[in-house]
Amino acid sequence: MLLWERGREPHSDTVMLFRDPPDQVCRTWCALEDIDPDCGMFYVIPGTHNNERLRIYDEVLGSNPEIFDLLRSPSLNDSESAFLENRAIWKVVCQKTISLTQGLPRVPFSINKGDVVLFDPNVIHGTMPAPNPSLTRKAIVTEWHTRSVRNYSYSEYFGSQHDKRQLSAANQLTKE
């Protein structure tokens, strides 16, 4: 997955794909070129991988009951409908993430070509604003996890108020 964006607001990439157990996953951010600070440095917000995401999910569902309708409705098979559904939830979660992380310290990384940042994909992260929009920030992002990790989509797990993982596991057993 190539990452070209600059000035990306704080977010967690696992909003739409929950890993269980979540502590056996690692994400890498590898610079494909020297990253000039003026093109928007990558940053993390330390400690937010622990429980912020679960709190965000529950607060989003508590204040946006219409999201329950999206989570409970059977998704259409076409990718455009799934993308729009995903985008609607992602937008609300990102807005909540931004408000909850106001004032928290962001730790930016000065990165050169070939440097790799290892981080928990649950940690809230983003990129600084880009004072020089003519500069590029090319990187490749990968994710690594043990074989025992199960992936659940937001329709299967979206916080304590919408936990359908057991149903998903039962469906897997009937397919095998």
Secondary structure by P-SEA (a helix, b strand, c coil): ccccccccccccccccbbbcccccbbbbbbbccccccccbbbbbbccccccaaaaaaaaaaaacaaaaaaaaccccccaaaaaaaaaaaaaaaaaaaaaaacccbbbbbbccccbbbbbcccccccccccccccbbbbbbbbbbbcccbbbbcccccccccccaaaaaaaaaaaac
